[in-house]
Structure formats: C-alpha cells, structure tokens
C-alpha cells in the first residue's frame, strides 16, 4: 500500500498543480485521477495491489463550468451555476447523490404564470463558434402541474441585449433520465450565451420537480448534430454493480449477465467492453440512452463496433409516445471481428416523443467456453436528423481525434508506401489528406477505408457512393475508389466496383453505383493511391472532402441532395 501512495503522489504533481478529481472502483481502490486534460488510470488486483498505470488525454470537452455538478461549495450549491427564482413562488435547490455522482434537484410550487424557476450559467462565446451552439442536458421529470420543463439559450451582445435564442420543451414524466438537445446558429454579434434549464409555468398554481444529471455545451464543428450525450464514451466513468460504464448511459438486461468495462486503447481512447458472465441468465446486454425526438424528422443512427468470441453486436432503436407505448423499432446486428460501422435509418413514427438507443451484445452458444473471449467492443454511437441515407461514419471528414492523422471512423492501410506516405487533416473545414512524396515506391499503395455492416433491409438491392476529392498533384500515379468486400479472411465474397482516376490538379466528383447481392452483410469503401507504371518513381497528393454511401439507393426515386438537414 505504501508503494501505491508514493506512486499516486508523483502522478498527481506530474499532471498538474490544480485540484484533482479522484475516482474509486467498487472495492475502494483508486482507479482514475483526472486533472485538466489528463487522466491517470490505475488497475489493482482483488487485494488492492497496483498492477498497472496508464496515462491518457481527456478529450471530452465541456464548455460549461461544472456541467456535471461535481463541484459543490460549502453551502451545498453547485459551483458555477446561479438560481432563477421568484419571490412569489416557493422553490428549493438541492444536490442529490445518486450512485457515484451528483445531480441537481429543482423543486417549485405556486409559480406565477409565465415565470421560470431553474438554474442558469453565462459563458463567453469562443472564436471557434462560427457554426452552431450545441446544448444538451440529461434530466428526469418527477412531477409537473400546469408546467413544462424548458432547456434554453439566450445570445447576448456587448450591451447585454438578447439578440437570439432557442429552446426545447418537455412534459415527459417517466422513471428514467432522458437527453434533451438543440443546435442553434450563433448570431454574428453575440458575445455571451446564457444557458438555462427551468420549470416554466403554463397555468395557475404551477408546480414541478426535476432532477438534472448534467448539462453539456459544445460548438458545432461537425455539420451533423449528434443528439446523444457522451456518444464516444470519453466523458466521466460511472461505477455500477456490473462494472464501469460511460456517464449518461444506463444498462439494460438481466443484472449479472454481463460485465461492463471501459478500456483504454493504444491511442488513449476509451471503448466500452461488454463481456459475457457465465452466472447470468440473459442472452443480451446493452448500454442504453433515452432521448427526446422530433416526429417530423428522419433519423440516421450509426455506431462503430467489433466483437470477439461467440457473440454478435446488436444495434437497435425503439420509438415511444408520451405514455410509453411502443410505436416502432429498427435494428441491425454484426459479427465482425474488426471495427465496422453499423447504421440504421428511417422515418420517426408520428406521435413519437422519445426514443431509446440500444447498443450491446447478443450471445449464442457461450456455455462451456472461455467467457473471457466473448466480448463486444463499442467505440462510439451517433444519432442525427438527416434526409440522407448515409451509412459511413464521419463522411465529411471533419472529425479527427487528437494526435490522429486519420479521420475518425476511418482506418489507413498501406502496402510499403507507408514508409513515405503522409496522412493528416486538411486545413480549413476539414478533409482527409493523403500524400505520397515523389519517389521510387514500386507497385505499392496508400489508402484509407471503412468497413460497413448492412442492415437487413439493405442486404439486397442497389447502392450509390458519391464524393469529392481534390487532386493537388500527381505524377505517374492514379487514384482508385472501390466498393467491395472487406479485405479480411472470412468476408463474404461479392462483386467489387472500382473507378480509377488519372488526372491533373483539380476537384474530382466521385460516383459509383452498383448492386448489393442477396445475403451481403458487409461492404468496404476505400480510396487508394498507387503507381501507373510499376517500379518507376511516382507520387500523389490528394484531399478527400466527402464520401457518402447510400445502401438503399433507388434509381427511380427523387434526386437526393445528400446533405444533413442543417446544410440544406
């Protein structure tokens, strides 16, 4: 134990001089120290002996101060937040400890008509806010009377005048936390944003009780607005009886049927691991998140997963009305042992008020086998409003993980040319840059690719791939764009569609259409650089601006703009 304590003291001072956040596992052993943008992760055996230590970067960015209500002052008030009250109303604000984290409870009664009782926080709008202001909150409504819950933002100029605002309202009273979300364009002259969550009186004798788990603000650097909170699991870790799960997510399934663990990958990213527990009786276990939805919109759901052992990944969405009646569902499964993007899309049923996203594991034939190899690995999940049937993750190449030279969701595959190939994010609004400096690389190549799992409705029919790629320079080189089977052992044999471009500088429009054979469960999309004449010097420099894959292409249907609704 003395060794552990000495180790911890060194780790804290090496990370930062600021106050640290300490988290412990269910046995009381220190598991994570968080300070600024660093996290020191410790693992201990059942006796409390330190077995490993790793350092990872904290990539979850919350623009609000104390959005998870972790910091509380001596008076019991959440640091960074102020109260919205009225002398004519009775109100109370309390910090509730639920599980391992704090929650903000708001109670109010006798609220005057049109008034608000809640919490608020003002923040400066940063220079990176040129596109949109994304606001999300996770909360539960315990009671409402002649009232509604409002999540809103006011944009204020340098004189204090409100020059823009946006809000989302709810009266959903269920026994779970759900996510509210909105994106709003920031007015040009706005200098501050005032975030508010409150009980709003809509009639006489109004009253209500709500519990807020957390609030998140970010800026819309990606055109697609993900409605989920902590979609990539890089936020806070929560200890539960089954293990460790990401904040704002819950577990569904038979308690004890699976073990949950957040593992740190080689690139310092967290992934959710769901492992089979032989003591359980259920054959499925999930992470879930409830969220408010707009029944006038279309949805697009995506996730990146892989699995190991006798288990399949399962991805599902269920739609409900305010009373909790199921109105519709959609699902897909995958058995890929390497990272694969699964996707679902469709119309939100009329009358639907909220949806539940399920992502997890379905086990089959796991008895009498080593339970350590029956795992599902979940990288990230997204749901957005979109008119586009689009199955690729990060199709606009705007998202790059810190210190990564490959766009999020994509992978690189080089054959020899990786000695000189250079990958990176293009300047400006994004884009994947691939450059092979002029030299003798032989008949080698450099490429990026993404493997896709097809939902059952896409397993036969037609597809369409659209995109734009800028060729900045090219010498004895060609560009190949390919749609075909994943390049791994055991992939389903299918026809490969390939387009080759041999051009000078300029922007190239990509269009590939073809058939999806029956029973095809997976497809790979790739962009590759390679020489025209083998064993002679060659080089090429390109920027991939976008690639959009429609797995349900209808040649006789209307012409699609292939844009998220926010861009139309």
N, C-alpha and C positions, 0 to 999 in steps of 0.2 A: 504493500500500500504506500509506503514511503516513496518508492520509485515512481509510482503514478503521480503523486502530488508534486514531486520535483519536476516531473515532465510537464505537468499542466502549467506550473508557474512559468516555465520557459516558453511554452507555446503562447500563452496569453500576451506576454510582453513582446514577443516577436511579431505578433499580428498587429497590435495597435495599443496606443495608450488610452483609448476611450473605453467606456464601460462595456463589458462583455455580457452576452446572454448565454446562460448555461442550460443545457437540457440533459435529462437523465433517462435511462431505459427503465423497464418495469422492475428491474432488480435493484434500482437505486444507483447504478453505475453511471458515471458521467459519460455521455455519448457524443455530444456536439457542443463546441464553443463557437459562438457567432460574434464577430466584430467587424463593423464596416462591411467591406466586400469580401471578407474571408470567413471560411468555416473550417475548423479543425475537428476532424471526425475520429472518435476513439471506439475501439471494439474491445470488449472484455469477455473472458470466459465465465462460466457459471459461478466461479469462486471470486470474481471481481478482479482477476489479474489482467492487466493490459496485454492484449495480443497484437494490436496493430494501431497505427495512426496514419491519417492521410490529410492532406490539405487540398481544399477545393475553393474555387471562386464562387461567391454568392451572386448569381446572375438575376435573381428575382428583384425587380426594381419597383418600389412603391414610392410614388411621388408625394404621397401624404406623409405627415409625421404621425407615427403611432397608429397606422391604419388597422392593426390587429389588436389594439387596446392593451398591448403587453405592458406598457409603462403606465403606472398609476402613482399619483402623488400621495402625500401623507393624508390628504383629505379624502382619499378614495376616488378621485376624479381622474379620468383618462387624460394623460398629458397631451397637449396639442389641440384638444377639442374644447369648444365652448358650447353653452346651452342656449337653446331657443325656448323662451318661456313667456308666460303671460300672467299678470297679477290676478286676473280673474279665474284662472284655471289652477287646479291642483296638479302638481307634477313631481316626479321623483326620478333621479338618475342614479343607477347603481351598477357596479361592476360585479358580474356573476362569474363564478369559476365553474365551468362545465368541462369535465375531463381535465386536460392538462393546459387549457388556455382560458384567457379572459374573454368575456362577452359584455357588451354594453346593453343594459336593460333600460327602457324608457317606459314609464307609466304616466298616464294623464287622464284627467276627468274634468267635466264642466268646461270643455274648451269652447271659447266663443266661435260662432260660425265664421268660417274662412280663415281661422288662425292656425298656427303651426306650433307644435311642441316637439323639439328634437335636438339634434346636435349639428354643429357646423364647423368648418375649418376653411380658412382662406389660404391660398398659396399663389406664389408668383408664377406666371406662365413663362416657361423657359424658351430659349431660342429655337429648340428642336421641335416646337409645337406648330409647325407650318401647315399641318394637315387636319388633324382631328383631336378631340379631347375625349378619351375613353374613361368612362366611370362605371364601376361595378361594385356591388355590395352583396354580401350574404347575410340573410336575416330570416327570422321566423316571426309571424304574426300570431300572438297568443289570444288576443281579444280586440275586437273593434265594435264600436257602436256609433252609428252616424258619422263615420270617419273612414279615411283611407290612408295608406302609407305612401309617401312620396319621396323618391330619390331625385335630387335636382342639382343643377349647377347654374349659378349666375356668373356672367362675364362682366367685369367692371373695368372702366377706363381709368386714366390717371386723375380724373376729377371725382371718382367714386360713383359715377353714373353706371347703372346696369345697361349694357348695350347688347345683350344677348342672353338667352337662357334655354334650358332644355330640361325635361323631366320624364320620369316613368312612374306610374302609379300602380298600386296593387291593393286588393282586398282579400287575397288568398289566405285563408286561415286553415292551415294544415299542421300536422305534428312533426314537421321537418323544416330544416333551413333550405332556402332556395336562393338562387342568384338572380339579381336584377342587373341589367346592363343597358348602357346607352352610349352612343357616339355622336358628338356634335362638332360641327366646324367652328373653329375659334375665330371670332370677329377680329378684323385686322388691327384695331386699336386697343384690343383687350390687354390689360397688364396683370390682372389678377382673376382667379377663379374662386368662387365660394361654393364649396361642396356642402350639401345639406341632406340629412335624412330625418324625416319628421312624420309625426301623426298629424294629419290635416283634417280639420273639422269640416264636414259637409252638411251638417244639420245641428239642430238644438240638442243640448245635453250630450255632446260628443265625448267619447272616451276611447281609450285603447292601451294595449300593452304590446310592445315589440322587443325582441332581443336581436341585437346585431352582432354577428360573428366577426365581420371585418369589412373594410372598405378599401378599394384599390383604384388608383388613378394612374393612367399612362397616356402617352401621346401616340396617335395613330400613324406610326411609321410604316405599317403594313396596310395595303389597301383593303384587305379583308379583315373584318372586325370579328374576333373570336369572342363568343358570348360567355365562355366558361371562365371561371376564376382558377388561377394556378394550373393552367392547362398543360404546362410542361413539367410540373412537379418540382420546380426549383425553389419553391417557397418553403415555408416552415414545415417541419416534420412533426407529426402528431403520434404520440404513443397510445395504442389501443391494446385490448386483450390479445388480438391476433398478431400484433407486431407493430410496424411503423407504416403510416400512410401519409400522403401529402395533405396539407391544410386545405380546407374547403371541400374535401371529398369524404364520402362515407363508404361503409362496407355493406354489401347486400349478399345474402346467402346464409347457410347454416353456420352458426358460430362454431368455430373449431374445425371446420372442414378445410381450411387453408391457412397458410402463414403468409403474412404480408411484410415486405421489407423494401426499404428504399436503398438501392445500391448505388455506389459512385463508380462511373465508368472511367476508362482510361483518359478521357478528355474532360474529366471533372464535372460531368453532368450526372444528375440523379435520374434513375429509372425505377419504376415500381415493379417489383418482382412478386408474383403470386405463386406460391408453392403448395403442392398437394399435401394434406395432413391425413395420414392413414387412420387417425382416430375419428375423422369426420364421416358424416353420412351423406352429405350433399355432393352432387356431381358438378356443381358450378359455383363459382365465387367471383364477385365483381367489386370494382370501385364504381360508385355512382355519384352523380351530381344532378340535383333538381334545378331547373331554371325557368323563368318566365319566358314566354314566346308570343309572337305576333301571328295570329292565324291568317293574316292576309299575305304572308310572305312564303317563299320557298326556302328550303333549308339544304345545307350541304354539310355532312358530317364526315370527318376524317380522323384517322389515328395511325400511329406507327408502332408495330409490334413484331415480336418473334417469339418462338417457343422452343422448348427442349423436352423431349420425352413423350409420353402418352397423353397428350393434352392438345387442345385446339384453342386458339384465341377466339373470343366471341365479342361482337360489337353490336349494340342494339340501342334503339331509341323508342320510347313509348310516349304517347301524347294523351293528356287528360283534360277534362273540363274542370271547372272550379270545384265541383262536388267530388272529384276524384274518379269519375267514370272514364274508363279506357276508351279512346276514340280511334286509335290506330297505332301501328307499330311497324318497324322495319329493322332488319338485322343482316349481318354477314359474319362469316367465320373464315379463319385462315389456319393453315397448318405449316406455314413457312418457318424454317429454322434460321433464316436470316431476316434482317429488317425488311418489312414490307408495309406499304401504305394501303390501308383498307378504307373504303369510303361508302357512304350512303347518301341518297339524295331523294327529294320528292316535295310534294305539297304538304304544308301543315294542315291537318284537318280543321274544318270550320268549327268554331266553338271551343277549340283547344286553348287553354290558358297557361298550362305549364307542361314541360317535358322532362323526362328522366333519361339521362345518358348512362348506359351500362357499358363497361369495358372490363374484360376479365378472362376467366379460364373456364373451359368445359373439359372435364376429364372422362376418359374412356379406357377401360381395361387396365386400371392402375393397381389392382390388387396384386400382392405378392411381388412387387417390383420395388426397386430403389426409389423411395419418394424424393430423394434429392435431385432427381433428374426430370421431374415433372413440373416444369416452371413455365410461366408466361412472363415475358419482359415487355413492359409498356413504356414507350419513350415520351409520347405526347398525344394530346387529343384536341380537336377543334370542332366547333360548330359555328356556322355563319349563315347569314341570309344572302342568297345569291340566286340569280336566274340562270346561272351557268352549270350544266352538268360537267363537272370538272373533278377528276379523280386524283390528280397529283398534289402532293404536299408542297407548299411554297412555290407555286407555279410561276410567280412573278420574280422570284429570286431576290426578294427584298430582305429576307431574314437570314442573318448569319450569326452563329454563336460566337461568343467572344473567343478570340485567338484561333478561329477556324477559318480555313481558306476555301471551304466548300459550303454552299448554301444549305441551310437547314433542311433536312429531309432527303438530301441527295448524297451520293457517295461517289468517290473517284476510283477509277480503275485504269491503271497504266501498265503498259507492257514494254518495259525498257525505257521508253521515253520519259518516264517519271524522273530519270536522272536529271533531265534538263527542263521538264515541264513545270510551269509555274501556274498555280491556281490562286484565285483571290476574288474579293468583292470589287466590282467596278465602281468608280467614283460616280457621284450624282445620286440618282434614285435607285441604285442597286443594279443587279445583273451579275451573272457568273462569268468571270474572266478565265480563259484557258489560253496559255501561251506556250508554244514550243519554240525556243530560240533557234535560229537557223544553224544547222549543224548536221553531221552525219549520224543519224539515229537508226538507220537501217529500216527494215519493214516493221517498225514499232508504232505504238499508238498511245494516245492520252484521251481519256473520256470521263464523262460523268453519267450517272444513270440513276434510275429509281424504279424499284420493283413494286408492282401494284397487285393487290388482291381484288378480284372482281366479285361483286355481289351476285346472288343467284340470278337476278333479272338481266344481268349483263353477260351471262355465260354463253350466249349465242346472239348473233346479230351483227351490227356494224360499229366501227369506231371511227373517230376523227381526231387527228393530232394537228394542232395549229401552234404557230410560234413565230418569233422574230429573233434573228441572230445577226449581229454585226460582224463582218469580216474586216478586221483592221489592217491585216497584212497577210500575204500568202505567197509562198514560193515552193514550187514542187509539192504542194500539199492539197489535200481535199478534205471536205467536211462531210461526214456521214451522220444522218439522223435515222434511227432504227426503232421499230416497234416489233417485238418478238418475244420469245420465251426467255425467262431469266437464265443467266449463264451460270447455272449450278447443277450439280448432279441431282437427278431425280425430278427435274422440272418437266412439266407436261409438254410433249413435242407439239409444235404448231408452226404455222407458216410465219416467215419473217418478212416484214415490209421495210424497205430501205430506200432512202433518197440520198443521192450523192451530189454535192455542190462543188464545182471548181470555178471559182470566180475571183475577181479582183476585189478591191476595197468596196464596201457598200453594205447596205442592210438587206438581209435576205429573209423573205417570207417563207415559212415552212408550212406545208400542207401535205399530210399523209392520211389517206383513208383506206380502210380495208375491212375484211370480215373477221369476226370472232367465231372460231369453230365451237361447236357444241362441247360442253363439259370443260371449257377452258376456265380455269380458276385464277390464273395469274398471268400478268403481262409485264414486260420491262420496256421502259423508254430510255434511250441513250443518245448522247451526242459524242462523236468521236473525231479526233484529228489523226490523220495518218498520211504517209507519202504517196504521191502518184507513181513515181519511179523508185523502185526499191534500191536500197544501198547507195543512193545519192543524197547529197545534202538537201535538207528540207526544213521548213519552219512555217508556223502559222500563229496568228493571234486573233482570238475572237471574243465577243461578249454575247452571252445568251441573255436576252431580255425577258423572254417568257416562253413557256411551253405549256400548252393546255390540252389535256387529254379527255375527250368525251367518250365514255364507254357505251353510251346508248344513242349513238348517232342515228338520226332519221333523215335520209336523203330527201324525202318528200315533205319534211316538216318545215316550219318557218326558219328563215335565216336568223342565226343567233349571234348576238354581239360578243358573247364570251367575255363579259366583264362582270365584276361584282356590282351589286346594286349601287354601292357608294360611288362608283365611277361613271354611272350612266347619266 
